[in-house]
């Protein structure tokens, strides 16, 4: 399957986890791969791959999953729906290549990459066990939860591109419908990923016990 990507880490032995990274508008897989290096260090048995959006963004090597020119709440949904089959196909391709199933797959997105990862859970059952959504949101809030899949929202308090309220509303909706979700807010940070947010992401992946395990023990 042809798509732009950058392999951050390929373990010598068969991968035990799969971590796929999805960048924001105008970024590229190599740059997002710098974020991936933190996950690679913490998860040495993981195949870590940074995926490039399918469409060029202006000049240079910037990519995007869908155009944000003239974007509205309504047409965002349609633009995502048009590219979603390619997104799902990409995730399934790397699961097949790595031999890692959905439960041990984590999708890590920033901004538009988070939107695609979150909407991917809505579009495809059992796409991934975890989603780490840096500065992300749903295009439309979900009506049902995602079974055993866990979502970790990590958001800057002063984000002016994707307001914190979007992540908070999503977390509240998921909690209301029985979804497994966490949200961490970094004070004084805008539309970016800082050291504190990265620490939160790694802590969540390492130590958060999915709700289903608590329920089983009860």
NUMAR-649681 format. One line per 5 residues: their letters; for each residue x, y, z of N, C-alpha, C, CB. Coordinates in Angstrom, 2 decimals. Glycine has a CB too. Layout:
# NUMAR-649681
a	X:Y:Z:X:Y:Z:X:Y:Z:X:Y:Z; ...
***
This chain:
# NUMAR-649681
xxxxx	0.85:-1.20:0.00:0.00:0.00:0.00:0.88:1.24:0.00:-0.96:0.01:1.23; 0.62:2.15:-0.93:1.47:3.32:-1.09:0.94:4.50:-0.27:1.57:3.72:-2.56; 1.75:4.99:0.66:1.43:6.21:1.39:2.71:6.71:2.04:0.30:5.96:2.46; 2.79:8.00:2.24:3.97:8.56:2.86:4.03:8.13:4.32:3.98:10.09:2.74; 5.21:7.70:4.76:5.36:7.31:6.15:6.83:7.37:6.54:4.79:5.90:6.38
xxxxx	7.06:7.34:7.82:8.42:7.34:8.37:8.44:6.36:9.52:8.86:8.78:8.85; 9.28:5.32:9.39:9.38:4.31:10.44:10.31:4.85:11.53:9.91:2.94:9.88; 9.74:5.12:12.69:10.51:5.65:13.82:11.28:4.53:14.50:9.58:6.35:14.83; 10.63:3.38:14.65:11.26:2.24:15.33:10.68:0.94:14.80:11.07:2.34:16.86; 11.58:0.01:14.48:11.16:-1.33:14.07:11.94:-2.33:14.92:11.41:-1.57:12.54
xxxxx	11.30:-2.96:15.90:12.02:-3.85:16.81:12.61:-5.06:16.09:11.09:-4.31:17.93; 13.69:-5.58:16.64:14.36:-6.73:16.03:13.51:-7.99:16.11:15.70:-6.97:16.71; 12.75:-8.10:17.19:11.85:-9.24:17.36:10.44:-8.82:16.95:11.86:-9.75:18.83; 9.52:-9.78:16.74:8.15:-9.41:16.35:7.54:-8.37:17.30:7.26:-10.65:16.32; 6.91:-7.37:16.73:6.36:-6.26:17.52:5.27:-6.75:18.47:5.80:-5.18:16.60
xxxxx	5.29:-6.20:19.67:4.25:-6.50:20.65:3.18:-5.42:20.67:4.87:-6.65:22.04; 3.54:-4.23:20.27:2.58:-3.13:20.14:2.79:-2.44:18.80:2.72:-2.12:21.30; 1.76:-1.73:18.37:1.83:-0.90:17.17:1.39:0.51:17.54:0.94:-1.48:16.01; 2.27:1.47:17.31:1.95:2.88:17.60:2.03:3.65:16.28:2.92:3.48:18.69; 0.90:4.18:15.85:0.83:4.95:14.61:0.59:6.41:14.95:-0.28:4.42:13.68
xxxxx	1.38:7.30:14.34:1.28:8.73:14.61:0.71:9.46:13.39:2.66:9.31:14.97; -0.15:10.44:13.66:-0.82:11.19:12.61:-0.67:12.68:12.90:-2.32:10.79:12.50; -0.05:13.38:11.97:0.31:14.79:12.18:-0.86:15.74:11.91:1.47:15.16:11.29; -0.61:17.01:12.21:-1.59:18.06:11.95:-1.44:18.65:10.56:-1.47:19.15:12.99; -2.29:19.59:10.22:-2.30:20.22:8.90:-0.97:20.91:8.63:-3.47:21.23:8.79
xxxxx	-0.40:20.63:7.47:0.83:21.31:7.05:2.10:20.70:7.59:0.76:22.72:7.44; 1.98:19.67:8.40:3.15:19.00:8.96:3.51:17.81:8.06:2.89:18.53:10.43; 4.45:17.00:8.47:4.86:15.85:7.67:5.27:14.70:8.59:6.02:16.23:6.71; 5.36:13.48:8.06:5.61:12.33:8.92:6.98:12.34:9.59:5.46:11.08:8.12; 7.98:12.93:8.95:9.31:12.95:9.57:9.30:13.86:10.80:10.37:13.43:8.55
xxxxx	8.67:15.03:10.68:8.60:15.95:11.81:7.79:15.34:12.96:7.98:17.29:11.38; 6.65:14.72:12.63:5.84:14.08:13.66:6.58:12.89:14.26:4.49:13.63:13.08; 7.53:12.34:13.51:8.32:11.24:14.01:9.16:11.62:15.23:9.22:10.74:12.92; 9.44:12.91:15.39:10.16:13.35:16.59:9.32:13.08:17.84:10.51:14.86:16.50; 8.01:13.27:17.73:7.11:12.90:18.83:7.14:11.40:19.02:5.66:13.39:18.54
xxxxx	7.18:10.67:17.91:7.20:9.21:17.98:8.41:8.66:18.70:7.16:8.65:16.61; 9.52:9.41:18.68:10.74:8.92:19.33:10.54:8.76:20.84:11.90:9.86:19.06; 9.68:9.59:21.44:9.39:9.47:22.87:8.65:8.16:23.16:8.56:10.67:23.37; 7.70:7.83:22.28:6.95:6.58:22.45:7.86:5.37:22.19:5.74:6.54:21.51; 8.76:5.49:21.21:9.68:4.40:20.91:10.57:4.09:22.11:10.53:4.76:19.69
xxxxx	11.06:5.12:22.76:11.94:4.93:23.91:11.21:4.22:25.05:12.49:6.27:24.41; 9.94:4.56:25.26:9.17:3.98:26.35:8.65:2.58:26.03:8.01:4.87:26.70; 8.47:2.30:24.73:7.93:1.01:24.31:8.88:0.38:23.29:6.49:1.18:23.70; 9.99:-0.20:23.76:11.02:-0.72:22.84:10.55:-1.89:21.98:12.21:-1.16:23.63; 9.47:-2.56:22.37:8.96:-3.68:21.58:7.85:-3.26:20.62:8.45:-4.77:22.50
xxxxx	7.68:-1.96:20.45:6.62:-1.45:19.57:7.16:-1.09:18.20:5.94:-0.22:20.20; 6.39:-1.39:17.18:6.63:-0.80:15.86:5.99:0.58:15.89:6.04:-1.70:14.70; 6.80:1.60:15.66:6.32:2.99:15.72:6.48:3.61:14.34:7.11:3.82:16.80; 5.36:4.02:13.75:5.37:4.56:12.40:4.59:5.88:12.36:4.76:3.55:11.40; 5.20:6.89:11.75:4.54:8.17:11.55:3.98:8.21:10.13:5.52:9.37:11.79
xxxxx	2.68:8.50:10.02:1.96:8.42:8.75:1.73:9.83:8.19:0.62:7.67:8.92; 1.96:9.99:6.90:1.71:11.28:6.25:0.31:11.35:5.68:2.73:11.51:5.15; -0.31:12.52:5.78:-1.61:12.73:5.16:-1.54:12.52:3.65:-2.14:14.12:5.47; -2.63:12.11:3.01:-2.59:11.77:1.58:-2.52:12.96:0.64:-3.79:10.96:1.24; -2.80:14.15:1.14:-2.87:15.32:0.25:-1.80:16.34:0.62:-4.27:15.96:0.33
xxxxx	-1.28:16.99:-0.43:-0.30:18.06:-0.21:-0.99:19.27:0.42:0.39:18.45:-1.54; -0.21:19.98:1.23:-0.69:21.22:1.82:0.20:22.35:1.32:-0.70:21.14:3.40; -0.31:23.08:0.32:0.44:24.21:-0.21:1.78:23.79:-0.78:0.64:25.24:0.88; 2.79:24.63:-0.60:4.12:24.34:-1.11:4.93:23.57:-0.06:4.85:25.64:-1.49; 6.05:23.00:-0.50:6.89:22.27:0.44:6.39:20.86:0.66:6.97:23.00:1.75
xxxxx	6.81:20.28:1.78:6.49:18.88:2.04:5.37:18.70:3.06:7.71:18.15:2.52; 4.62:19.75:3.34:3.50:19.64:4.26:2.38:18.79:3.68:2.97:21.02:4.61; 1.69:18.05:4.56:0.61:17.16:4.14:-0.64:17.45:4.96:1.02:15.68:4.30; -1.77:16.89:4.51:-3.02:17.02:5.25:-3.93:15.85:4.89:-3.72:18.39:4.96; -4.87:15.56:5.80:-5.86:14.52:5.53:-7.07:15.08:4.81:-6.29:13.84:6.83
xxxxx	-7.40:16.30:5.10:-8.48:16.97:4.36:-8.22:18.47:4.40:-9.89:16.64:4.97; -8.74:19.17:3.40:-8.51:20.60:3.30:-9.28:21.34:4.39:-8.93:21.12:1.91; -8.62:22.36:4.95:-9.28:23.20:5.94:-9.69:24.54:5.33:-8.36:23.43:7.14; -9.51:24.68:4.02:-9.93:25.92:3.36:-11.45:25.99:3.32:-9.33:26.00:1.92; -12.00:27.06:3.88:-13.45:27.21:3.91:-14.14:26.18:4.81:-14.00:27.11:2.53
xxxxx	-13.44:25.69:5.81:-14.00:24.61:6.65:-15.11:25.15:7.54:-12.89:23.97:7.51; -16.17:24.36:7.68:-17.28:24.67:8.58:-17.61:23.42:9.38:-18.54:25.17:7.79; -18.46:23.57:10.39:-18.86:22.41:11.19:-19.56:21.36:10.33:-19.79:22.85:12.33; -20.27:21.81:9.30:-21.01:20.87:8.44:-20.10:20.18:7.43:-22.13:21.58:7.72; -19.31:20.97:6.68:-18.53:20.33:5.63:-17.32:19.56:6.16:-18.08:21.36:4.64
xxxxx	-16.92:19.82:7.40:-15.84:19.02:7.99:-16.24:17.54:8.04:-15.50:19.53:9.43; -17.48:17.28:8.40:-17.96:15.90:8.51:-17.86:15.20:7.15:-19.43:15.87:9.02; -18.28:15.89:6.09:-18.24:15.30:4.75:-16.82:15.07:4.28:-18.97:16.19:3.76; -15.94:16.02:4.54:-14.55:15.88:4.10:-13.87:14.69:4.80:-13.76:17.17:4.39; -14.18:14.51:6.07:-13.62:13.37:6.80:-14.17:12.06:6.26:-13.92:13.49:8.31
xxxxx	-15.47:12.03:5.98:-16.10:10.81:5.47:-15.47:10.39:4.14:-17.61:11.02:5.29; -15.10:11.35:3.31:-14.54:11.03:2.00:-13.16:10.37:2.11:-14.43:12.29:1.16; -12.36:10.77:3.09:-11.00:10.25:3.20:-10.90:9.10:4.22:-10.05:11.37:3.60; -11.96:8.88:4.99:-11.89:7.88:6.06:-11.54:6.48:5.56:-13.20:7.84:6.78; -12.07:6.00:4.43:-11.68:4.66:3.98:-10.16:4.52:3.81:-12.36:4.33:2.68
xxxxx	-9.51:5.55:3.34:-8.06:5.51:3.18:-7.37:5.47:4.54:-7.57:6.72:2.37; -7.89:6.22:5.50:-7.32:6.22:6.85:-7.42:4.83:7.47:-8.04:7.26:7.75; -8.61:4.24:7.40:-8.82:2.90:7.97:-7.92:1.88:7.28:-10.30:2.49:7.86; -7.84:1.98:5.96:-7.00:1.06:5.19:-5.54:1.15:5.63:-7.12:1.35:3.69; -5.10:2.36:5.92:-3.71:2.56:6.35:-3.46:1.89:7.70:-3.39:4.06:6.45
xxxxx	-4.38:2.07:8.64:-4.23:1.44:9.95:-4.23:-0.08:9.81:-5.37:1.87:10.90; -5.15:-0.62:9.03:-5.23:-2.07:8.85:-3.96:-2.60:8.16:-6.48:-2.43:8.02; -3.41:-1.83:7.24:-2.19:-2.25:6.55:-1.05:-2.47:7.55:-1.77:-1.20:5.50; -0.86:-1.52:8.47:0.24:-1.64:9.42:-0.04:-2.71:10.49:0.50:-0.30:10.10; -1.29:-2.93:10.79:-1.62:-4.05:11.68:-1.26:-5.38:11.01:-3.13:-4.03:12.05
xxxxx	-1.55:-5.48:9.73:-1.21:-6.70:9.00:0.30:-6.86:8.88:-1.85:-6.69:7.61; 1.00:-5.78:8.58:2.45:-5.84:8.42:3.15:-6.24:9.72:2.98:-4.49:7.94; 2.63:-5.74:10.84:3.26:-5.96:12.14:2.80:-7.23:12.82:3.00:-4.79:13.03; 1.62:-7.73:12.42:1.04:-8.87:13.11:0.42:-8.50:14.45:2.07:-9.92:13.32; 0.20:-7.21:14.67:-0.37:-6.71:15.92:-1.86:-6.45:15.73:0.34:-5.41:16.39
xxxxx	-2.68:-6.97:16.62:-4.12:-6.77:16.54:-4.55:-5.40:17.04:-4.83:-7.84:17.32; -5.83:-5.15:16.95:-6.35:-3.83:17.30:-6.11:-3.48:18.77:-7.83:-3.76:16.99; -6.21:-4.48:19.66:-6.15:-4.20:21.09:-4.79:-3.63:21.49:-6.43:-5.46:21.89; -3.73:-4.02:20.79:-2.38:-3.53:21.09:-1.95:-2.42:20.13:-1.39:-4.66:21.04; -2.91:-1.84:19.44:-2.64:-0.73:18.53:-3.05:0.58:19.19:-3.39:-0.91:17.19
xxxxx	-2.15:1.57:19.15:-2.45:2.91:19.65:-2.31:3.91:18.51:-1.52:3.30:20.84; -3.33:4.73:18.33:-3.29:5.82:17.36:-3.00:7.10:18.12:-4.64:5.93:16.56; -1.93:7.79:17.75:-1.51:9.02:18.42:-1.61:10.16:17.41:-0.06:8.89:18.99; -2.50:11.10:17.66:-2.70:12.18:16.72:-2.49:13.54:17.34:-4.07:12.10:16.14; -2.17:14.50:16.49:-2.13:15.90:16.89:-3.04:16.68:15.96:-0.68:16.47:16.86
xxxxx	-3.96:17.46:16.54:-4.84:18.35:15.77:-5.64:17.55:14.74:-4.01:19.45:15.08; -5.42:17.78:13.43:-6.18:17.05:12.43:-5.92:15.55:12.53:-5.83:17.55:11.03; -4.72:15.17:12.91:-4.42:13.75:13.10:-5.24:13.14:14.22:-2.95:13.55:13.38; -5.52:13.94:15.26:-6.39:13.48:16.34:-7.83:13.35:15.86:-6.33:14.44:17.53; -8.27:14.30:15.07:-9.64:14.24:14.53:-9.83:12.96:13.73:-9.94:15.49:13.64
xxxxx	-8.88:12.65:12.86:-8.99:11.44:12.05:-8.98:10.19:12.92:-7.84:11.37:11.03; -8.13:10.17:13.95:-8.07:9.00:14.83:-9.36:8.79:15.59:-6.91:9.14:15.81; -9.91:9.89:16.12:-11.17:9.80:16.87:-12.33:9.39:15.96:-11.48:11.14:17.54; -12.41:10.02:14.81:-13.49:9.68:13.88:-13.31:8.27:13.33:-13.55:10.69:12.74; -12.06:7.80:13.28:-11.80:6.43:12.83:-12.46:5.40:13.72:-10.32:6.17:12.77
xxxxx	-12.47:5.66:15.04:-13.15:4.74:15.96:-14.64:4.68:15.67:-12.91:5.17:17.42; -15.21:5.80:15.26:-16.64:5.82:14.92:-16.91:5.06:13.62:-17.13:7.26:14.79; -15.97:5.15:12.69:-16.19:4.58:11.36:-15.93:3.09:11.29:-15.32:5.28:10.36; -14.99:2.61:12.12:-14.53:1.22:12.00:-14.50:0.54:13.36:-13.14:1.16:11.35; -15.32:-0.49:13.57:-15.27:-1.21:14.85:-13.90:-1.83:15.08:-16.35:-2.31:14.88
xxxxx	-13.45:-1.76:16.32:-12.18:-2.37:16.72:-11.02:-1.93:15.83:-12.30:-3.88:16.70; -10.91:-0.63:15.63:-9.80:-0.10:14.84:-8.53:-0.05:15.68:-10.14:1.30:14.30; -8.65:0.34:16.95:-7.48:0.47:17.82:-7.92:0.34:19.27:-6.76:1.81:17.58; -6.99:-0.13:20.10:-7.29:-0.26:21.51:-7.21:1.07:22.25:-6.34:-1.23:22.15; -6.33:1.96:21.75:-6.15:3.26:22.40:-6.05:4.36:21.35:-4.90:3.26:23.30
xxxxx	-6.55:5.52:21.70:-6.31:6.74:20.93:-5.78:7.79:21.89:-7.61:7.24:20.19; -4.63:8.37:21.55:-4.11:9.52:22.28:-4.35:10.74:21.40:-2.58:9.35:22.63; -5.24:11.62:21.84:-5.65:12.77:21.04:-5.06:14.05:21.62:-7.20:12.88:20.97; -3.92:14.45:21.06:-3.34:15.75:21.43:-4.09:16.84:20.68:-1.80:15.79:21.10; -4.64:17.81:21.42:-5.28:18.99:20.80:-6.31:18.57:19.75:-4.21:19.89:20.15
xxxxx	-7.16:17.61:20.12:-8.10:17.06:19.16:-9.55:17.24:19.53:-7.83:15.62:18.98; -10.41:16.76:18.65:-11.86:16.83:18.84:-12.52:15.84:17.89:-12.39:18.27:18.60; -13.78:15.51:18.15:-14.62:14.83:17.18:-15.19:15.86:16.22:-15.75:14.03:17.88; -15.44:15.45:14.98:-16.18:16.31:14.07:-17.63:16.43:14.55:-16.13:15.76:12.61; -18.17:15.31:14.99:-19.48:15.27:15.64:-19.36:14.35:16.85:-20.61:14.77:14.66
xxxxx	-19.98:14.73:17.94:-19.88:13.92:19.15:-20.49:12.54:18.91:-20.59:14.62:20.33; -19.89:11.50:19.48:-20.38:10.13:19.25:-21.72:9.88:19.93:-19.36:9.12:19.76; -22.48:8.97:19.35:-23.76:8.56:19.91:-23.62:7.28:20.73:-24.79:8.36:18.80; -22.60:6.48:20.42:-22.35:5.24:21.14:-20.87:5.17:21.51:-22.77:4.01:20.29; -20.55:4.36:22.53:-19.15:4.24:22.92:-18.45:3.21:22.04:-19.04:3.84:24.42
xxxxx	-17.16:3.01:22.29:-16.34:2.22:21.39:-15.88:0.90:22.01:-15.13:3.02:20.96; -16.76:0.29:22.75:-16.44:-1.01:23.33:-15.24:-0.93:24.26:-16.18:-2.03:22.24; -14.21:-1.71:23.97:-13.03:-1.78:24.83:-11.99:-0.70:24.51:-12.40:-3.14:24.72; -12.21:0.07:23.48:-11.24:1.10:23.09:-11.25:2.25:24.09:-11.54:1.63:21.67; -10.05:2.74:24.41:-9.88:3.81:25.40:-9.37:5.06:24.69:-8.90:3.38:26.52
xxxxx	-9.92:6.22:25.06:-9.50:7.49:24.48:-8.87:8.35:25.56:-10.70:8.23:23.82; -7.70:8.91:25.23:-7.00:9.82:26.13:-6.91:11.20:25.46:-5.58:9.28:26.49; -7.70:12.15:25.94:-7.59:13.53:25.46:-6.50:14.25:26.24:-8.96:14.29:25.60; -5.61:14.93:25.52:-4.56:15.72:26.15:-4.54:17.07:25.43:-3.14:15.00:26.07; -4.87:18.13:26.17:-5.20:19.39:25.51:-4.58:20.58:26.25:-6.73:19.56:25.42
xxxxx	-4.15:21.56:25.48:-3.67:22.80:26.05:-4.83:23.68:26.50:-2.80:23.55:25.05; -4.70:24.27:27.67:-5.78:25.07:28.25:-6.15:26.27:27.37:-5.38:25.56:29.63; -5.16:26.87:26.72:-5.40:28.10:25.95:-5.38:27.86:24.45:-4.37:29.15:26.31; -5.67:26.66:24.02:-5.67:26.32:22.59:-6.67:27.19:21.84:-6.00:24.81:22.37; -6.18:27.98:20.89:-7.05:28.87:20.12:-7.44:28.29:18.77:-6.36:30.21:19.92
xxxxx	-6.86:27.15:18.40:-7.17:26.50:17.13:-8.30:25.49:17.30:-5.92:25.81:16.55; -8.15:24.58:18.25:-9.21:23.65:18.64:-9.44:23.88:20.13:-8.83:22.14:18.33; -10.49:24.57:20.45:-10.74:25.00:21.83:-10.87:23.80:22.77:-12.01:25.86:21.91; -10.38:23.98:23.97:-10.45:22.94:25.00:-11.87:22.44:25.19:-9.92:23.47:26.32; -12.85:23.32:25.03:-14.25:22.94:25.24:-14.67:21.76:24.37:-15.17:24.13:24.95
xxxxx	-14.07:21.61:23.18:-14.41:20.48:22.30:-14.00:19.15:22.95:-13.74:20.64:20.92; -12.80:19.12:23.51:-12.32:17.90:24.16:-13.13:17.62:25.42:-10.83:18.02:24.50; -13.44:18.67:26.17:-14.23:18.49:27.40:-15.62:17.96:27.08:-14.34:19.81:28.16; -16.24:18.50:26.02:-17.57:18.04:25.63:-17.53:16.57:25.19:-18.13:18.91:24.50; -16.47:16.19:24.49:-16.34:14.81:24.04:-16.17:13.87:25.22:-15.16:14.67:23.07
xxxxx	-15.33:14.27:26.19:-15.12:13.43:27.36:-16.41:13.27:28.16:-14.02:14.03:28.26; -17.16:14.36:28.30:-18.43:14.29:29.02:-19.42:13.37:28.31:-19.02:15.68:29.18; -19.49:13.48:26.98:-20.41:12.63:26.23:-20.02:11.16:26.37:-20.43:13.03:24.74; -18.74:10.86:26.23:-18.30:9.48:26.34:-18.58:8.91:27.73:-16.82:9.37:26.02; -18.32:9.70:28.76:-18.62:9.25:30.11:-20.11:8.98:30.28:-18.15:10.30:31.14
xxxxx	-20.94:9.82:29.66:-22.39:9.68:29.80:-22.91:8.42:29.11:-23.08:10.90:29.22; -22.25:7.99:28.03:-22.73:6.83:27.28:-21.93:5.56:27.59:-22.68:7.12:25.79; -21.10:5.62:28.63:-20.40:4.43:29.08:-19.07:4.18:28.41:-21.25:3.26:28.87; -18.48:5.22:27.81:-17.19:5.06:27.16:-16.05:5.14:28.17:-17.00:6.12:26.10; -14.88:4.69:27.75:-13.68:4.69:28.59:-12.80:5.84:28.11:-12.91:3.31:28.53
xxxxx	-12.67:6.88:28.93:-12.03:8.12:28.47:-11.31:8.80:29.62:-13.06:9.08:27.84; -10.20:9.46:29.30:-9.52:10.33:30.25:-9.29:11.68:29.57:-8.17:9.70:30.75; -9.10:12.71:30.38:-8.74:14.02:29.82:-7.73:14.68:30.76:-10.00:14.93:29.63; -6.65:15.16:30.17:-5.62:15.89:30.89:-5.46:17.25:30.23:-4.27:15.10:30.90; -5.50:18.31:31.05:-5.41:19.68:30.55:-4.10:20.30:31.03:-6.63:20.53:31.02
xxxxx	-3.34:20.84:30.10:-2.06:21.48:30.43:-2.26:22.99:30.50:-0.97:21.12:29.37; -2.07:23.53:31.68:-2.29:24.96:31.90:-1.30:25.81:31.11:-2.20:25.29:33.38; -1.81:26.91:30.55:-0.97:27.90:29.89:-0.39:27.47:28.56:0.13:28.25:30.77; -0.89:26.37:27.99:-0.38:25.87:26.71:-1.45:26.04:25.64:0.05:24.38:26.82; -1.02:26.46:24.45:-1.93:26.63:23.33:-2.00:25.39:22.47:-1.52:27.82:22.49
xxxxx	-1.97:25.60:21.15:-2.11:24.50:20.19:-0.72:23.89:19.94:-2.75:24.99:18.83; -0.29:23.06:20.86:1.06:22.52:20.82:1.14:21.30:21.72:2.10:23.59:21.25; 2.30:20.63:21.68:2.59:19.53:22.59:3.84:19.91:23.36:2.77:18.16:21.82; 3.72:20.04:24.67:4.90:20.35:25.47:5.32:19.12:26.27:4.64:21.55:26.42; 6.36:19.27:27.09:6.89:18.13:27.85:5.86:17.55:28.81:8.13:18.55:28.62
xxxxx	5.07:18.42:29.43:4.05:17.95:30.36:2.99:17.10:29.68:3.39:19.12:31.04; 2.58:17.51:28.48:1.58:16.75:27.73:2.13:15.41:27.28:1.10:17.56:26.53; 3.40:15.41:26.87:4.02:14.15:26.48:4.11:13.20:27.68:5.43:14.40:25.90; 4.46:13.75:28.83:4.52:12.94:30.04:3.16:12.33:30.34:4.99:13.79:31.23; 2.09:13.12:30.20:0.74:12.61:30.45:0.40:11.47:29.49:-0.29:13.73:30.31
xxxxx	0.77:11.63:28.23:0.47:10.60:27.23:1.16:9.29:27.58:0.88:11.07:25.84; 2.44:9.37:27.91:3.19:8.15:28.23:2.67:7.51:29.51:4.68:8.46:28.37; 2.32:8.33:30.49:1.76:7.81:31.74:0.45:7.08:31.48:1.54:8.94:32.77; -0.40:7.66:30.65:-1.70:7.03:30.34:-1.50:5.68:29.65:-2.55:7.95:29.45; -0.61:5.63:28.68:-0.40:4.38:27.96:0.23:3.31:28.86:0.47:4.61:26.73
xxxxx	1.09:3.74:29.75:1.78:2.79:30.62:0.88:2.28:31.75:3.02:3.44:31.22; 0.16:3.20:32.40:-0.40:2.87:33.71:-1.93:2.93:33.81:0.17:3.79:34.71; -2.60:3.52:32.80:-4.06:3.59:32.92:-4.67:2.20:32.76:-4.65:4.55:31.86; -5.46:1.80:33.73:-6.13:0.50:33.68:-7.50:0.68:33.03:-6.27:-0.12:35.13; -7.73:0.07:31.86:-9.02:0.23:31.19:-10.19:-0.12:32.10:-9.07:-0.63:29.96
xxxxx	-11.28:0.60:31.90:-12.46:0.47:32.75:-12.99:-0.95:32.80:-13.54:1.40:32.26; -12.84:-1.66:31.68:-13.41:-3.02:31.63:-12.75:-3.94:32.66:-13.25:-3.62:30.23; -11.46:-3.71:32.95:-10.78:-4.54:33.93:-11.30:-4.27:35.34:-9.27:-4.30:33.88; -11.56:-2.99:35.63:-12.16:-2.65:36.93:-13.52:-3.32:37.07:-12.29:-1.11:37.08; -14.30:-3.27:36.00:-15.64:-3.84:36.05:-15.60:-5.35:36.24:-16.41:-3.51:34.77
xxx	-14.62:-5.99:35.59:-14.49:-7.44:35.72:-14.12:-7.84:37.15:-13.44:-7.97:34.72; -13.25:-7.06:37.80:-12.85:-7.39:39.16:-13.94:-7.10:40.17:-11.60:-6.63:39.52; -14.86:-6.20:39.79:-15.98:-5.89:40.69:-17.06:-6.97:40.59:-16.58:-4.50:40.36
***
